[in-house]
Amino acid sequence: MSGWTAKRFWTTATVEPEGSGWAVRLDGRAVKTPAKAPLLVPTRAMACAIAAEWDAQDGVVKPDTMPVTRAANSAIDKVTPQFDAVAEMLADYGGTDLLCYRAEAPAPLAARQAAAWDPLLDWAAHSLGARLVPVFGVVPVPQDPASLDRLAQQVRGFDPFRLTALYDLVAISGSLVIGLAVASGRIPVDQGWMISRIDEHWQAEQWGADAEAEATEAVKRTAMQDAARFLHLCTAE
């Protein structure tokens, strides 16, 4: 993102309808992506969120404080021209979904996994037509090709902006099912995060928390929340 880092030169960020989308302007000058494409987004709510991020900048522009802008840039510059490859990459998570790989022992950890993960696998089976089978251990086990194809169809049904959000939901959680569940509103993002961290939190309970690991986890949790917010902005009024 260093390609668009700059010092603040504008007074006010505004939003305007343009074509079938919305543009953000800085003192009337259209904002562009790092690849110099027009920053046109699908909803006024997203454009307003981006404008608010630009208005909040003081001095040097700090992209790491602008998650909506960064996600919109990615949707336009990266996901749109590589849509099929990104969709395939996400669909591949179904074959090694976190929710399918269980601990056989200790029993309390296995029970915690089952209590949190089984309902989502049941949801995927009943609502998406994609039954994934859980196994013990971490060695990849082939899943039903028909189920994987149904999950892939779900992914391909996203537009580039929503796919950008789904990418982070899936990559951060390690689970396509969790990502789709959050995206569909089946579970809130914070629940999806906690479900995805059962193994790590179990280890911390047994051996104590690690400050560096906690800091990394906080960054990932915020990124997952940002992805869920971006997804909401894709369809908000």
C-alpha positions in Angstrom: 0.0 0.0 0.0 3.0 2.3 0.1 2.2 3.4 -3.5 -0.6 5.7 -2.4 0.9 7.0 0.9 1.0 10.8 0.9 0.7 13.8 3.1 -2.7 15.3 3.6 -3.4 18.0 1.0 -7.1 18.2 1.1 -9.6 20.0 3.3 -12.8 17.8 2.8 -13.6 14.4 1.6 -17.0 14.0 -0.1 -19.0 11.3 -1.9 -20.8 11.5 -5.2 -22.8 9.1 -7.3 -21.0 8.1 -10.5 -22.3 5.7 -13.0 -23.7 2.7 -11.1 -21.5 3.3 -8.1 -20.2 5.9 -5.7 -17.0 8.0 -5.9 -15.0 9.6 -3.2 -13.5 13.1 -3.8 -10.9 15.1 -2.0 -11.7 18.8 -2.5 -13.3 17.7 -5.7 -10.5 15.4 -6.9 -11.4 11.8 -7.5 -9.6 9.3 -5.3 -7.9 6.5 -7.2 -6.6 3.1 -6.3 -2.8 2.3 -6.1 -3.1 1.0 -9.7 -4.6 4.4 -10.7 -8.1 3.0 -11.3 -11.1 5.1 -10.3 -12.1 4.3 -6.7 -15.8 3.5 -7.4 -17.6 1.5 -4.8 -21.0 -0.2 -4.9 -22.8 1.7 -2.0 -23.1 5.1 -0.6 -22.5 3.7 2.9 -19.1 2.3 1.8 -18.2 5.6 0.1 -19.0 7.5 3.2 -16.9 5.1 5.3 -14.0 5.7 3.0 -14.5 9.4 3.1 -14.5 9.3 6.9 -11.2 7.4 6.8 -9.6 10.1 4.6 -11.0 12.9 6.7 -9.5 11.3 9.8 -6.0 11.5 8.4 -3.7 14.1 10.0 -0.4 14.8 8.3 1.0 11.7 6.6 -1.6 9.3 5.3 -1.5 6.0 7.2 -3.1 3.2 5.2 -3.1 0.9 8.2 -5.8 3.1 9.8 -8.0 2.9 6.6 -9.3 -0.7 6.4 -12.3 0.1 4.2 -10.2 2.1 1.7 -7.6 -0.8 1.6 -10.3 -3.4 1.1 -11.9 -1.4 -1.7 -8.5 -1.0 -3.4 -8.0 -4.7 -3.2 -11.4 -5.4 -4.6 -10.7 -3.2 -7.6 -7.0 -3.8 -8.3 -6.6 -7.4 -7.3 -9.8 -9.4 -6.9 -11.7 -8.1 -9.9 -9.0 -8.9 -12.5 -8.2 -12.3 -10.8 -11.7 -13.2 -9.7 -11.7 -16.8 -10.9 -8.3 -17.5 -9.2 -9.3 -15.9 -5.9 -12.6 -17.8 -5.9 -10.8 -21.1 -6.6 -8.3 -20.4 -3.8 -11.1 -19.8 -1.3 -13.1 -22.8 -2.5 -10.0 -25.0 -1.9 -10.3 -24.3 1.9 -13.3 -26.6 1.8 -11.1 -29.6 1.3 -9.0 -28.9 4.4 -11.5 -26.9 6.5 -10.5 -26.3 10.1 -13.8 -27.6 11.4 -13.0 -31.1 10.1 -9.8 -31.8 11.9 -10.4 -32.8 15.5 -8.4 -33.8 18.5 -9.0 -37.3 19.7 -7.6 -36.3 23.1 -7.7 -34.8 25.6 -11.4 -35.4 26.0 -12.3 -31.8 27.2 -10.7 -30.3 24.0 -12.5 -32.8 21.8 -15.8 -32.0 23.4 -15.2 -28.2 23.1 -14.4 -28.7 19.4 -17.5 -30.8 18.8 -19.8 -28.4 20.6 -18.7 -25.4 18.6 -17.9 -27.0 15.2 -20.6 -29.7 14.7 -23.5 -27.2 14.5 -21.7 -25.3 11.7 -21.0 -28.5 9.8 -24.6 -29.4 10.2 -25.6 -25.9 8.9 -23.3 -26.4 5.8 -24.9 -29.8 5.2 -28.5 -28.7 5.5 -28.4 -25.1 4.2 -25.7 -25.3 1.6 -26.0 -29.0 0.7 -22.4 -29.5 1.5 -21.7 -32.3 4.0 -18.1 -32.3 5.3 -16.9 -35.2 7.4 -14.8 -34.6 10.5 -11.8 -36.8 11.2 -9.3 -37.2 14.0 -5.8 -35.8 13.4 -4.3 -33.3 10.9 -3.7 -35.5 7.9 -5.8 -34.3 5.0 -8.7 -36.6 4.2 -10.6 -36.3 0.8 -14.1 -34.9 1.1 -17.1 -35.6 -1.1 -16.5 -33.9 -4.4 -20.2 -32.9 -4.7 -20.1 -31.1 -1.4 -16.9 -29.3 -2.3 -18.5 -28.3 -5.6 -21.5 -26.8 -3.8 -19.2 -24.8 -1.5 -17.4 -23.6 -4.6 -20.7 -22.5 -6.1 -21.4 -20.5 -3.0 -18.0 -18.7 -3.3 -18.5 -18.0 -7.0 -21.8 -16.3 -6.2 -20.0 -13.5 -4.5 -19.2 -10.3 -6.4 -15.6 -8.9 -6.3 -16.2 -6.6 -3.3 -18.0 -9.2 -1.2 -15.4 -11.8 -2.3 -12.7 -9.5 -0.9 -14.3 -9.6 2.5 -14.9 -13.3 2.3 -11.2 -13.8 1.6 -10.2 -12.4 4.9 -13.0 -14.1 6.8 -11.8 -17.5 5.4 -8.0 -16.9 5.4 -8.0 -15.6 9.0 -10.3 -18.3 10.4 -8.8 -21.1 8.3 -12.4 -22.3 7.6 -14.5 -21.8 4.5 -17.6 -22.9 6.5 -16.9 -20.2 9.2 -16.4 -17.6 6.5 -19.7 -18.4 4.7 -21.5 -18.6 8.1 -20.4 -15.1 9.0 -21.1 -13.8 5.5 -24.6 -15.2 5.5 -25.4 -13.9 9.0 -25.6 -17.4 10.4 -23.2 -16.4 13.2 -21.7 -13.0 14.2 -18.1 -12.3 13.4 -16.9 -12.4 17.0 -18.4 -15.9 17.4 -16.7 -17.0 14.2 -13.4 -15.7 15.6 -13.8 -17.6 18.9 -14.8 -20.8 17.1 -11.7 -20.6 15.0 -9.4 -20.1 18.0 -10.5 -23.1 20.1 -7.2 -24.9 19.8 -5.1 -21.8 20.5 -7.1 -20.8 23.5 -7.0 -24.4 24.8 -3.2 -24.3 24.6 -3.0 -20.9 26.4 -5.2 -22.3 29.2 -2.9 -25.2 29.7 0.5 -23.5 29.3 -0.2 -19.8 29.9 -0.6 -16.9 27.5 2.2 -15.6 25.4 2.4 -11.8 25.0 3.6 -12.0 21.4 0.9 -14.5 20.4 -1.8 -12.3 22.1 -0.6 -9.3 20.1 -0.7 -11.2 16.9 -4.2 -12.6 17.8 -5.5 -9.1 18.4 -4.3 -7.9 15.0 -6.0 -10.9 13.3 -9.2 -10.4 15.3 -9.4 -6.8 14.2 -8.8 -7.7 10.6 -11.6 -10.3 10.7 -14.0 -7.7 12.2 -12.9 -5.2 9.5 -13.7 -7.8 6.9 -17.2 -8.4 8.3 -17.8 -4.6 8.4 -16.7 -4.3 4.8 -19.0 -7.1 3.8 -21.9 -5.3 5.5 -21.0 -2.0 3.6 -21.2 -3.9 0.3 -25.0 -3.9 0.6 -25.8 -1.2 3.2 -27.8 1.8 2.1 
